[in-house]
Amino acid sequence: MRTRTAAVALVAATALVLAGCSGGGSGEQSGDRTVTFMGWGSPQEVDVFKDMIAQYEKKYPGVKVDYISVPAADFQTKLQTMIAAKKTPDVFYMVGENLQPLVKNGVIADLSDYVADNEIFDADNVWKNAIDLWKFDGTTPGQGAIYALPKDIGPFALAYNKDLFAAAGIPDPDPEVPWTWDEFVANAKKLTSGEGADKTYGTAPYSLESAVWSNDADWLNADHTKVSVTDPKFVEALQWVADLSLKEGVAPSSEEESSLGSFQRFIDGKIGMMGIGPWSQGQFWDEVTFDWDLMPWPVPTPTSSEATWYGGVGFAVSKASKNPTDAENLAAFLAFNEDAQRTNMEKGQAVPNLIDMTNDEYLTMDKPPANKQQFIRIIEEVGHRPTQTFTYNGDWWNVFSSNVASVYRGEVTAAEYTKSVEAEMQTALDDAIATAK
């Protein structure tokens, strides 16, 4: 997640970009051509992309890809520097919060015509929400022109340790009927046992997005112009999440989480339930020694609607690329080429972007989770795009996030915290709205 400083710096850097300035090779009529691609990722993901780039270079022998892998924490700073120096990569990772500034400042190309007519993929075979993440009509995100192709769409699902469930006498959850919050807490208590290093917790820290949205609340109002974190339903959801540790004792404390994160605790068999994305599958296949699966996210009441988030990274193409066709083809190949998608799927990095491959190959794989359909339900039905992707920048979100940990530590209540940050959040949101005009 970007800091406020990084967000402001990115906007400032993009304002320096002039048409025709890019680091993207020597022109499409010059024979062998080079396109630059910059991203981040784990060693496993970097290896996946090296494989996919090799496949691309084999398919397009006149093009060489200069792959720049940057640590995730350094990526925005590196991109800002390259934009300001007029050496924008031909293709680069883009997060949703950067879409509007990069469009407004003319940094990234409109890919709508390419999506409608290309040799690599059929847009009707791609998840609609994956494409919509990268649409912007100048006013409303999710509508209008397409400014990136999806690297992936990441549905955030709830995983559970089937062995711990069985030992605690908890039946496997119904894959289509969520538990209520009360049922979740009751079962998490059954899963929680031990002391010290041998402590097993019923749940990892819970998704605040799932709790807030399923409780019919949000950070902003419907047209994303007013902060709404003091809504009693929002406050209730935030306090409920904090109380899983503070009151119920079924989740690690903030201090325990700092000493050993829940991701490793889950792998070690010391967490009963934890939110994960498809990108965790490969590591789970390699390291997890127990049976695990996916379950629906719990809801406040039996009549509430399940909710969670899906996100993703896009492949943006520099508007000033000297080799735009090669850059567009590379972005599309990395996003949609069948062999490349299959490589990504088989290494447990993502749900395929291609619907037919998901149905014919991913859902029939003999590797966990058995309930892979839960990822698809989130993509198509119960998932929400993050609220901060609807605004020009995420500065208001960073205000909220800056010390929400004080609620989780029990230093302040959810009501006290949301009241204390509401005005500053609104000021940041107002600034974002003004900047977007």
MOZILIN-V158643 format. One record per pair of residues at least 6 apart in sequence whose C-alpha atoms are under 7 Angstrom apart, sorted by sequence separation. I is the first residue (numbers start at 0). J is the second residue. If there is no record, write none. Layout:
i;j
I;J
I;J
This chain:
i;j
56;62
81;87
101;107
134;140
135;141
136;142
164;170
192;198
193;199
211;217
219;225
220;226
228;234
243;249
244;250
264;270
298;304
333;339
343;349
344;350
351;357
387;393
405;411
406;412
25;32
56;63
134;141
135;142
136;143
192;199
219;226
220;227
243;250
244;251
298;305
344;351
350;357
406;413
24;32
114;122
133;141
134;142
135;143
136;144
191;199
192;200
218;226
219;227
244;252
297;305
24;33
132;141
134;143
135;144
191;200
218;227
296;305
362;371
387;396
23;33
24;34
131;141
134;144
135;145
190;200
191;201
217;227
218;228
296;306
316;326
406;416
23;34
131;142
134;145
190;201
316;327
340;351
23;35
133;145
134;146
133;146
188;201
133;147
187;201
187;202
216;232
217;233
314;330
215;232
216;233
335;352
130;148
214;232
335;353
130;149
129;149
266;286
266;287
399;420
167;189
211;233
214;236
129;152
167;190
211;236
399;424
210;236
398;424
163;190
36;64
32;61
33;62
34;63
35;64
36;65
37;66
38;67
39;68
395;424
31;61
32;62
33;63
34;64
35;65
36;66
37;67
38;68
39;69
207;237
395;425
30;61
31;62
32;63
33;64
34;65
35;66
36;67
37;68
38;69
39;70
40;71
33;65
39;71
395;427
111;144
207;240
394;427
395;428
111;145
109;144
110;145
205;240
109;145
110;146
109;146
110;147
108;146
107;146
392;431
391;431
391;432
391;435
204;250
202;249
203;250
204;251
201;249
202;250
203;251
200;249
201;250
200;250
37;88
200;251
36;88
35;88
36;89
37;90
38;91
35;89
36;90
37;91
38;92
34;89
35;90
36;91
37;92
191;249
203;261
188;249
187;249
21;85
22;86
20;85
21;86
22;87
23;88
281;346
16;82
20;86
21;87
22;88
23;89
281;347
12;79
16;83
21;88
203;270
280;347
281;348
15;83
202;270
280;348
13;82
16;85
200;269
201;270
202;271
203;272
278;347
279;348
309;378
5;75
9;79
12;82
13;83
199;269
200;270
201;271
202;272
203;273
277;347
278;348
12;83
198;269
199;270
200;271
201;272
202;273
277;348
278;349
277;349
277;350
309;382
307;381
308;382
309;383
310;384
292;367
293;368
306;381
307;382
308;383
309;384
310;385
291;367
292;368
305;381
306;382
307;383
308;384
291;368
292;369
293;370
308;385
292;370
293;373
190;271
213;298
214;299
213;299
13;101
10;100
14;104
16;106
213;303
13;104
213;304
213;305
13;106
213;306
212;306
209;306
209;307
208;307
208;308
163;271
160;271
159;271
160;272
159;272
158;272
159;273
183;297
157;272
158;273
157;273
158;274
157;274
158;275
180;297
156;274
157;275
177;295
179;297
180;298
155;274
156;275
176;295
177;296
178;297
179;298
180;299
155;275
156;276
174;294
175;295
177;297
178;298
179;299
155;276
174;295
177;298
179;300
154;276
172;294
179;301
153;276
153;277
162;289
162;290
161;290
160;290
161;291
160;291
161;292
159;291
160;292
158;291
159;292
158;292
159;293
158;293
157;293
158;294
156;293
157;294
157;295
157;296
155;307
155;308
154;308
155;309
253;407
154;309
253;408
153;309
154;310
152;309
153;310
152;310
153;311
152;311
151;311
150;311
151;312
149;311
150;312
149;312
150;313
149;313
150;314
245;409
148;313
149;314
241;406
147;313
148;314
241;407
147;314
148;315
147;315
146;315
238;413
237;413
234;413
234;414
148;330
148;331
150;334
149;334
229;414
148;334
229;417
228;417
229;418
228;421
226;421
151;349
226;424
226;425
225;425
151;352
107;315
108;316
107;316
108;317
107;317
108;318
106;317
107;318
106;318
119;331
105;318
119;332
120;335
119;336
94;312
156;374
93;312
94;313
92;312
93;313
154;374
92;313
93;314
92;314
93;315
91;314
92;315
154;377
90;314
91;315
154;378
90;315
91;316
90;316
126;352
89;316
90;317
125;352
89;317
125;353
126;354
88;317
124;353
125;354
87;317
124;354
89;320
124;355
90;326
89;326
90;330
140;389
128;378
55;332
51;333
51;339
96;387
100;391
34;326
96;388
99;391
95;388
27;321
26;321
27;322
97;392
25;321
26;322
47;343
96;392
23;320
24;321
96;393
21;319
23;321
24;322
20;319
21;320
23;322
19;319
18;319
6;392
3;394
3;397
2;397
